[in-house]
Amino acid sequence: MSHGLILYSLEAQVFVLTPVSPIQAQDGDNITLHWDYHSGFHTLGLAQWGNMTSEGTLETIIYLSSNYKGRVYVTSKASLSFIDVKVDDSGRYGSKLTFGDATISNSTILEVSVRPITDVSPTADGTADDNTINTHPVYLAFVAMVLILIIIVVVYFFLTR
């Protein structure tokens, strides 16, 4: 009898990896919602990803919505990757997989916040450098003109002596 249970579990379709919930991101981040599954001896017939209700119904299918075009891709077996995630992308996302007459689904909540604005500019390697002085080009032109005037006054003083 236990062999029958083991055989059944080998044939069952189950998610073996699901994303944590909620997933926190900031506007502009690249994120991946990782799902993976075990299909037993069954072939995957239909795979769908999208906005999912708490009851498990897919409301918006990612590939049919122009809101995600060019920014959301399916990676690995069943993971969903977002490029340049937006605050409007916040919500419940799910994966729904169909194997013949069996369907499994799972969802996670994505929370996207606005990236904080900082006055520190990143350096070439992407790190913030507090010692960098950011000067406006108009200010630099003003300083150059003052230096030129000082030089002209000094030269005039020595030439007229």
FIKOLZA-1660 file (N, C-alpha, C; in steps of 0.1 Angstrom, whole numbers, plus 5000, padded with zeros to 4 digits):
% residues 161
   i   px   py   pz ch aa at
   1 5008 4988 5000  A  M  N
   1 5000 5000 5000  A  M CA
   1 5009 5013 5000  A  M  C
   2 5020 5012 5007  A  S  N
   2 5028 5024 5008  A  S CA
   2 5035 5027 4994  A  S  C
   3 5037 5016 4986  A  H  N
   3 5043 5018 4973  A  H CA
   3 5033 5025 4964  A  H  C
   4 5020 5023 4966  A  G  N
   4 5010 5030 4958  A  G CA
   4 5011 5045 4962  A  G  C
   5 5013 5048 4974  A  L  N
   5 5014 5062 4978  A  L CA
   5 5026 5069 4973  A  L  C
   6 5037 5062 4973  A  I  N
   6 5050 5067 4967  A  I CA
   6 5048 5069 4952  A  I  C
   7 5042 5059 4945  A  L  N
   7 5040 5060 4931  A  L CA
   7 5031 5072 4928  A  L  C
   8 5021 5074 4936  A  Y  N
   8 5012 5086 4934  A  Y CA
   8 5019 5099 4936  A  Y  C
   9 5028 5100 4946  A  S  N
   9 5035 5112 4948  A  S CA
   9 5045 5115 4937  A  S  C
  10 5050 5104 4931  A  L  N
  10 5060 5106 4920  A  L CA
  10 5052 5111 4907  A  L  C
  11 5039 5108 4906  A  E  N
  11 5031 5112 4895  A  E CA
  11 5025 5125 4897  A  E  C
  12 5024 5130 4909  A  A  N
  12 5017 5142 4912  A  A CA
  12 5025 5154 4907  A  A  C
  13 5017 5164 4903  A  Q  N
  13 5023 5177 4898  A  Q CA
  13 5022 5187 4910  A  Q  C
  14 5034 5191 4914  A  V  N
  14 5035 5200 4926  A  V CA
  14 5046 5211 4923  A  V  C
  15 5044 5222 4929  A  F  N
  15 5055 5232 4929  A  F CA
  15 5065 5228 4940  A  F  C
  16 5077 5228 4936  A  V  N
  16 5088 5224 4945  A  V CA
  16 5096 5237 4949  A  V  C
  17 5093 5248 4943  A  L  N
  17 5100 5261 4946  A  L CA
  17 5089 5272 4944  A  L  C
  18 5087 5280 4954  A  T  N
  18 5077 5291 4952  A  T CA
  18 5084 5304 4957  A  T  C
  19 5080 5316 4952  A  P  N
  19 5086 5328 4957  A  P CA
  19 5081 5331 4972  A  P  C
  20 5090 5338 4979  A  V  N
  20 5086 5343 4992  A  V CA
  20 5075 5354 4990  A  V  C
  21 5067 5356 5000  A  S  N
  21 5056 5366 4998  A  S CA
  21 5056 5375 5011  A  S  C
  22 5056 5388 5010  A  P  N
  22 5057 5396 4998  A  P CA
  22 5071 5397 4994  A  P  C
  23 5073 5401 4981  A  I  N
  23 5086 5404 4976  A  I CA
  23 5087 5419 4975  A  I  C
  24 5097 5425 4981  A  Q  N
  24 5099 5439 4981  A  Q CA
  24 5109 5443 4970  A  Q  C
  25 5105 5454 4963  A  A  N
  25 5114 5459 4952  A  A CA
  25 5112 5474 4952  A  A  C
  26 5122 5481 4945  A  Q  N
  26 5121 5495 4943  A  Q CA
  26 5119 5498 4928  A  Q  C
  27 5113 5509 4925  A  D  N
  27 5111 5513 4911  A  D CA
  27 5124 5513 4904  A  D  C
  28 5124 5506 4892  A  G  N
  28 5136 5505 4884  A  G CA
  28 5144 5492 4886  A  G  C
  29 5141 5484 4897  A  D  N
  29 5148 5472 4900  A  D CA
  29 5145 5461 4889  A  D  C
  30 5154 5452 4888  A  N  N
  30 5151 5439 4880  A  N CA
  30 5149 5428 4890  A  N  C
  31 5138 5421 4889  A  I  N
  31 5135 5411 4899  A  I CA
  31 5130 5398 4892  A  I  C
  32 5131 5387 4899  A  T  N
  32 5126 5374 4893  A  T CA
  32 5118 5368 4904  A  T  C
  33 5106 5363 4900  A  L  N
  33 5097 5355 4909  A  L CA
  33 5100 5341 4905  A  L  C
  34 5106 5333 4914  A  H  N
  34 5110 5320 4911  A  H CA
  34 5100 5309 4915  A  H  C
  35 5095 5302 4904  A  W  N
  35 5087 5290 4906  A  W CA
  35 5094 5279 4899  A  W  C
  36 5093 5267 4905  A  D  N
  36 5097 5255 4898  A  D CA
  36 5088 5244 4902  A  D  C
  37 5086 5234 4894  A  Y  N
  37 5076 5224 4896  A  Y CA
  37 5082 5210 4893  A  Y  C
  38 5075 5200 4899  A  H  N
  38 5077 5186 4895  A  H CA
  38 5064 5181 4888  A  H  C
  39 5066 5176 4876  A  S  N
  39 5054 5172 4868  A  S CA
  39 5052 5157 4868  A  S  C
  40 5060 5149 4876  A  G  N
  40 5058 5135 4875  A  G CA
  40 5060 5130 4861  A  G  C
  41 5051 5122 4857  A  F  N
  41 5053 5116 4843  A  F CA
  41 5044 5124 4833  A  F  C
  42 5038 5135 4837  A  H  N
  42 5029 5142 4828  A  H CA
  42 5036 5154 4821  A  H  C
  43 5031 5157 4809  A  T  N
  43 5037 5168 4801  A  T CA
  43 5029 5180 4804  A  T  C
  44 5037 5191 4805  A  L  N
  44 5030 5204 4807  A  L CA
  44 5023 5208 4795  A  L  C
  45 5010 5211 4796  A  G  N
  45 5001 5214 4785  A  G CA
  45 5000 5229 4783  A  G  C
  46 4998 5236 4794  A  L  N
  46 4996 5251 4794  A  L CA
  46 5002 5257 4806  A  L  C
  47 5010 5268 4804  A  A  N
  47 5016 5275 4815  A  A CA
  47 5012 5290 4813  A  A  C
  48 5006 5296 4824  A  Q  N
  48 5002 5310 4824  A  Q CA
  48 5007 5317 4836  A  Q  C
  49 5011 5330 4834  A  W  N
  49 5015 5338 4845  A  W CA
  49 5007 5351 4844  A  W  C
  50 5005 5357 4855  A  G  N
  50 4998 5370 4855  A  G CA
  50 4993 5375 4868  A  G  C
  51 4985 5385 4868  A  N  N
  51 4979 5390 4881  A  N CA
  51 4968 5380 4885  A  N  C
  52 4969 5376 4898  A  M  N
  52 4961 5365 4903  A  M CA
  52 4953 5370 4915  A  M  C
  53 4940 5366 4916  A  T  N
  53 4932 5370 4927  A  T CA
  53 4936 5361 4939  A  T  C
  54 4932 5364 4951  A  S  N
  54 4935 5356 4962  A  S CA
  54 4928 5343 4962  A  S  C
  55 4918 5341 4953  A  E  N
  55 4911 5328 4951  A  E CA
  55 4918 5320 4941  A  E  C
  56 4929 5325 4934  A  G  N
  56 4937 5317 4925  A  G CA
  56 4933 5318 4910  A  G  C
  57 4925 5328 4907  A  T  N
  57 4920 5331 4893  A  T CA
  57 4930 5341 4887  A  T  C
  58 4935 5338 4875  A  L  N
  58 4943 5347 4868  A  L CA
  58 4934 5358 4861  A  L  C
  59 4937 5370 4864  A  E  N
  59 4929 5381 4859  A  E CA
  59 4935 5387 4846  A  E  C
  60 4948 5389 4846  A  T  N
  60 4955 5394 4835  A  T CA
  60 4966 5385 4831  A  T  C
  61 4966 5380 4819  A  I  N
  61 4977 5371 4815  A  I CA
  61 4988 5380 4810  A  I  C
  62 5001 5377 4815  A  I  N
  62 5012 5386 4812  A  I CA
  62 5014 5388 4797  A  I  C
  63 5014 5377 4790  A  Y  N
  63 5018 5378 4775  A  Y CA
  63 5007 5384 4767  A  Y  C
  64 4995 5385 4772  A  L  N
  64 4984 5391 4765  A  L CA
  64 4982 5406 4768  A  L  C
  65 4990 5411 4778  A  S  N
  65 4988 5425 4782  A  S CA
  65 5000 5433 4777  A  S  C
  66 4997 5445 4771  A  S  N
  66 5007 5454 4766  A  S CA
  66 5015 5461 4777  A  S  C
  67 5009 5461 4789  A  N  N
  67 5016 5468 4800  A  N CA
  67 5029 5461 4803  A  N  C
  68 5031 5448 4800  A  Y  N
  68 5043 5441 4803  A  Y CA
  68 5052 5438 4791  A  Y  C
  69 5048 5442 4780  A  K  N
  69 5056 5439 4767  A  K CA
  69 5070 5445 4768  A  K  C
  70 5080 5436 4766  A  G  N
  70 5094 5440 4766  A  G CA
  70 5100 5441 4780  A  G  C
  71 5092 5439 4790  A  R  N
  71 5097 5441 4804  A  R CA
  71 5096 5428 4812  A  R  C
  72 5088 5419 4808  A  V  N
  72 5085 5407 4816  A  V CA
  72 5088 5395 4808  A  V  C
  73 5096 5385 4813  A  Y  N
  73 5100 5373 4806  A  Y CA
  73 5098 5361 4815  A  Y  C
  74 5095 5350 4808  A  V  N
  74 5095 5337 4816  A  V CA
  74 5110 5332 4815  A  V  C
  75 5115 5328 4826  A  T  N
  75 5129 5323 4827  A  T CA
  75 5128 5309 4834  A  T  C
  76 5138 5301 4832  A  S  N
  76 5139 5287 4837  A  S CA
  76 5126 5280 4834  A  S  C
  77 5122 5271 4842  A  K  N
  77 5110 5263 4839  A  K CA
  77 5097 5271 4841  A  K  C
  78 5096 5279 4852  A  A  N
  78 5084 5286 4854  A  A CA
  78 5086 5299 4862  A  A  C
  79 5097 5305 4861  A  S  N
  79 5100 5318 4868  A  S CA
  79 5096 5330 4859  A  S  C
  80 5093 5341 4865  A  L  N
  80 5089 5353 4858  A  L CA
  80 5098 5364 4862  A  L  C
  81 5105 5370 4852  A  S  N
  81 5115 5381 4855  A  S CA
  81 5110 5394 4850  A  S  C
  82 5111 5404 4858  A  F  N
  82 5107 5418 4855  A  F CA
  82 5119 5426 4853  A  F  C
  83 5120 5434 4842  A  I  N
  83 5130 5443 4839  A  I CA
  83 5125 5457 4841  A  I  C
  84 5132 5465 4849  A  D  N
  84 5127 5479 4852  A  D CA
  84 5113 5479 4858  A  D  C
  85 5112 5472 4870  A  V  N
  85 5099 5471 4876  A  V CA
  85 5093 5485 4880  A  V  C
  86 5080 5487 4879  A  K  N
  86 5074 5500 4881  A  K CA
  86 5065 5499 4894  A  K  C
  87 5062 5510 4900  A  V  N
  87 5053 5510 4912  A  V CA
  87 5039 5504 4908  A  V  C
  88 5035 5507 4896  A  D  N
  88 5022 5502 4891  A  D CA
  88 5022 5487 4889  A  D  C
  89 5034 5480 4890  A  D  N
  89 5035 5466 4889  A  D CA
  89 5031 5459 4902  A  D  C
  90 5030 5466 4913  A  S  N
  90 5026 5461 4926  A  S CA
  90 5013 5453 4924  A  S  C
  91 5013 5441 4931  A  G  N
  91 5001 5433 4931  A  G CA
  91 5004 5418 4934  A  G  C
  92 4994 5410 4932  A  R  N
  92 4996 5396 4934  A  R CA
  92 4998 5389 4920  A  R  C
  93 5009 5382 4919  A  Y  N
  93 5013 5375 4907  A  Y CA
  93 5012 5360 4909  A  Y  C
  94 5008 5353 4899  A  G  N
  94 5007 5339 4901  A  G CA
  94 5012 5331 4888  A  G  C
  95 5014 5318 4891  A  S  N
  95 5018 5309 4880  A  S CA
  95 5007 5298 4881  A  S  C
  96 5001 5295 4869  A  K  N
  96 4991 5285 4868  A  K CA
  96 4996 5275 4857  A  K  C
  97 4998 5262 4861  A  L  N
  97 5003 5252 4852  A  L CA
  97 4993 5241 4850  A  L  C
  98 4990 5237 4838  A  T  N
  98 4980 5226 4835  A  T CA
  98 4987 5214 4829  A  T  C
  99 4985 5203 4835  A  F  N
  99 4990 5190 4830  A  F CA
  99 4978 5181 4827  A  F  C
 100 4974 5180 4815  A  G  N
 100 4962 5173 4811  A  G CA
 100 4950 5178 4819  A  G  C
 101 4944 5170 4828  A  D  N
 101 4933 5175 4835  A  D CA
 101 4936 5180 4849  A  D  C
 102 4949 5180 4852  A  A  N
 102 4954 5185 4866  A  A CA
 102 4960 5199 4864  A  A  C
 103 4956 5208 4873  A  T  N
 103 4961 5222 4873  A  T CA
 103 4966 5225 4887  A  T  C
 104 4978 5232 4887  A  I  N
 104 4984 5237 4900  A  I CA
 104 4986 5252 4898  A  I  C
 105 4985 5259 4909  A  S  N
 105 4987 5273 4909  A  S CA
 105 4993 5278 4922  A  S  C
 106 5000 5289 4921  A  N  N
 106 5006 5295 4933  A  N CA
 106 5008 5310 4930  A  N  C
 107 5008 5318 4941  A  S  N
 107 5009 5332 4939  A  S CA
 107 5018 5338 4949  A  S  C
 108 5022 5350 4947  A  T  N
 108 5030 5358 4956  A  T CA
 108 5026 5373 4954  A  T  C
 109 5029 5381 4964  A  I  N
 109 5026 5395 4964  A  I CA
 109 5039 5403 4961  A  I  C
 110 5039 5412 4951  A  L  N
 110 5050 5420 4947  A  L CA
 110 5047 5434 4952  A  L  C
 111 5055 5440 4961  A  E  N
 111 5054 5453 4966  A  E CA
 111 5065 5462 4960  A  E  C
 112 5062 5472 4951  A  V  N
 112 5072 5480 4945  A  V CA
 112 5070 5494 4951  A  V  C
 113 5081 5500 4957  A  S  N
 113 5081 5513 4963  A  S CA
 113 5089 5523 4954  A  S  C
 114 5086 5535 4956  A  V  N
 114 5094 5546 4949  A  V CA
 114 5108 5546 4954  A  V  C
 115 5118 5547 4945  A  R  N
 115 5132 5547 4949  A  R CA
 115 5134 5561 4956  A  R  C
 116 5141 5561 4968  A  P  N
 116 5144 5573 4974  A  P CA
 116 5153 5582 4966  A  P  C
 117 5151 5595 4966  A  I  N
 117 5159 5604 4959  A  I CA
 117 5171 5609 4968  A  I  C
 118 5183 5608 4963  A  T  N
 118 5195 5612 4971  A  T CA
 118 5202 5622 4963  A  T  C
 119 5209 5631 4971  A  D  N
 119 5217 5642 4965  A  D CA
 119 5231 5637 4961  A  D  C
 120 5235 5625 4965  A  V  N
 120 5248 5620 4962  A  V CA
 120 5248 5613 4949  A  V  C
 121 5256 5617 4940  A  S  N
 121 5257 5611 4927  A  S CA
 121 5266 5599 4927  A  S  C
 122 5262 5588 4920  A  P  N
 122 5271 5577 4920  A  P CA
 122 5283 5579 4912  A  P  C
 123 5294 5572 4915  A  T  N
 123 5307 5573 4908  A  T CA
 123 5306 5563 4896  A  T  C
 124 5316 5562 4888  A  A  N
 124 5316 5554 4877  A  A CA
 124 5314 5539 4880  A  A  C
 125 5318 5535 4892  A  D  N
 125 5316 5521 4896  A  D CA
 125 5303 5518 4903  A  D  C
 126 5294 5529 4903  A  G  N
 126 5281 5527 4908  A  G CA
 126 5279 5530 4923  A  G  C
 127 5290 5533 4930  A  T  N
 127 5289 5536 4944  A  T CA
 127 5288 5551 4947  A  T  C
 128 5283 5554 4958  A  A  N
 128 5281 5569 4962  A  A CA
 128 5295 5574 4967  A  A  C
 129 5298 5586 4963  A  D  N
 129 5311 5592 4968  A  D CA
 129 5308 5605 4974  A  D  C
 130 5309 5606 4987  A  D  N
 130 5305 5619 4994  A  D CA
 130 5316 5630 4992  A  D  C
 131 5328 5626 4987  A  N  N
 131 5338 5636 4985  A  N CA
 131 5337 5643 4971  A  N  C
 132 5329 5639 4963  A  T  N
 132 5327 5644 4949  A  T CA
 132 5320 5657 4950  A  T  C
 133 5325 5668 4944  A  I  N
 133 5319 5681 4943  A  I CA
 133 5312 5682 4930  A  I  C
 134 5299 5683 4929  A  N  N
 134 5292 5684 4917  A  N CA
 134 5290 5699 4914  A  N  C
 135 5296 5704 4903  A  T  N
 135 5295 5718 4900  A  T CA
 135 5287 5720 4887  A  T  C
 136 5279 5730 4887  A  H  N
 136 5271 5733 4875  A  H CA
 136 5280 5740 4865  A  H  C
 137 5278 5737 4852  A  P  N
 137 5287 5743 4842  A  P CA
 137 5287 5759 4842  A  P  C
 138 5275 5765 4845  A  V  N
 138 5275 5779 4846  A  V CA
 138 5284 5785 4857  A  V  C
 139 5284 5778 4868  A  Y  N
 139 5293 5782 4879  A  Y CA
 139 5307 5781 4875  A  Y  C
 140 5311 5770 4868  A  L  N
 140 5325 5768 4863  A  L CA
 140 5328 5780 4853  A  L  C
 141 5319 5784 4845  A  A  N
 141 5322 5795 4835  A  A CA
 141 5324 5808 4843  A  A  C
 142 5316 5810 4853  A  F  N
 142 5317 5822 4861  A  F CA
 142 5331 5822 4868  A  F  C
 143 5335 5811 4874  A  V  N
 143 5348 5811 4881  A  V CA
 143 5359 5813 4870  A  V  C
 144 5358 5808 4858  A  A  N
 144 5368 5810 4848  A  A CA
 144 5369 5824 4844  A  A  C
 145 5358 5831 4843  A  M  N
 145 5358 5845 4839  A  M CA
 145 5364 5854 4850  A  M  C
 146 5362 5851 4863  A  V  N
 146 5368 5858 4874  A  V CA
 146 5383 5856 4873  A  V  C
 147 5387 5844 4871  A  L  N
 147 5402 5842 4871  A  L CA
 147 5408 5849 4859  A  L  C
 148 5402 5850 4848  A  I  N
 148 5407 5857 4836  A  I CA
 148 5408 5872 4839  A  I  C
 149 5397 5877 4846  A  L  N
 149 5398 5891 4849  A  L CA
 149 5409 5894 4859  A  L  C
 150 5411 5886 4869  A  I  N
 150 5422 5888 4878  A  I CA
 150 5435 5888 4871  A  I  C
 151 5437 5878 4862  A  I  N
 151 5450 5878 4854  A  I CA
 151 5452 5891 4846  A  I  C
 152 5441 5895 4839  A  I  N
 152 5442 5908 4831  A  I CA
 152 5445 5920 4840  A  I  C
 153 5440 5921 4852  A  V  N
 153 5443 5932 4861  A  V CA
 153 5457 5931 4866  A  V  C
 154 5462 5919 4869  A  V  N
 154 5476 5918 4873  A  V CA
 154 5486 5921 4862  A  V  C
 155 5483 5916 4850  A  V  N
 155 5491 5920 4838  A  V CA
 155 5491 5935 4836  A  V  C
 156 5479 5941 4836  A  Y  N
 156 5478 5955 4834  A  Y CA
 156 5486 5963 4844  A  Y  C
 157 5485 5959 4857  A  F  N
 157 5493 5965 4868  A  F CA
 157 5507 5965 4865  A  F  C
 158 5513 5954 4861  A  F  N
 158 5527 5953 4858  A  F CA
 158 5532 5960 4846  A  F  C
 159 5523 5961 4836  A  L  N
 159 5527 5967 4823  A  L CA
 159 5526 5983 4824  A  L  C
 160 5518 5988 4833  A  T  N
 160 5517 6002 4834  A  T CA
 160 5526 6008 4845  A  T  C
 161 5534 6001 4851  A  R  N
 161 5543 6006 4861  A  R CA
 161 5555 6012 4856  A  R  C
% end
